[in-house]
Each structure stands twice: as C-alpha cells, then as structure tokens.
Amino acid sequence: MFPWSSTTALPTTSTRCPGGSEGTIPFGDNAFDVVLNRHESYLASEVGRVLKPGGAFLTQQVADGWSDDLHDVLGLPRPPATGFTRDFAVTQAEAGGLTVVESGEGADLVAYADVAPLVWYVRITAWAVPGLDPAASRPLWREVQRRIESDGPLVLREPRFWLRATV
C-alpha cells in the first residue's frame, strides 16, 4: 500500500498551501511526494501537477447528506442533495489525470449525551442549519434534551469518504 510501515519515521516537514487563484496551487510542477487534503476543495489536475511522478494524493471529504440526521432531529427539511459522493470524487480525480488506487466510505458517529454541545456545534457551524438561531430556539432545544434524557444519547451519522490516488 504505502512504501513505509506504521513504525517508519516519516518526514515532519510540511507546507500549508495558502491557495492560489481559481483553484491553482501556488507551487511548481513535481514539487511534492504527497499531498494531503481533509475537507477542502481541490482541483485534481492541480494536485496531479504538483505531485512528483509516483506521488500520492490522500483526501478525506464530508459526503452528501452529512447534516441529514441533524435536520431530522430538529424537525427541519433536509437540504437539497449536492451529489458530492465518493463516486463523484473518483470520477473527478480520474478526469483530472490522477489514478485512484483505493477509496472507501464510512461515517463519523457523533453522540450527544446532553443538548449543550449540540447547541454549541450549531452555533459555531452556521452552515450546518442555515437560518436557525440557536438562542431563539430554546423550546426546540428543551425538546431535544428531553429526548436525550428519556432515550439516551443522541447519535448523529455524518457520512464521509476518502480516496488515495497517484500520478
């Protein structure tokens, strides 16, 4: 899979990419052995351009439907589907010149034993439930807390996918 084992000391040098214009990566061709990406947008053709021959691209992404459980718990309509799935990302990567070696899907399961962390999460991630004012929704939060107390922790499923590609 990788040319190193879990006991191999990996280089600790990293470069944070400030981003270029129109999705370009502001580095020269064949600059990196590995490009890591977590939850950020990317252009596969740019990733391929900055990778050295044989280099690896690893990404983990939030998949379509990531906030559906949250909307269901709050009794709100689910947002429209985005179509951002593992299959879409694989197709996009291959169209950009990368070879997808492996990929997978899964989900983060987030458990709330009290409503307070959920209110905090909704407050700091305004995009999770657009238009919902946590402070103005106290009756809703009281109901969610009542459900937690009677049914146990609230567990929300947040779909994710990952892929590993090479040039």
Secondary structure, 3 states (H helix, E strand, C coil): CCCCCCCCCCCCCCCCCCCCHHHCCCCCCCCEEEEEEECCCCCHHHHHHHEEEEEEEEEEEECCCCCHHHHHHCCCCCCCCCCCCHHHHHHHHHHCCCEEEEEEEEEEEEEECCHHHHHHHHHHCCCCCCCCCHHHCHHHHHHHHHHHHHHCCEEEEEEEEEEEEEC
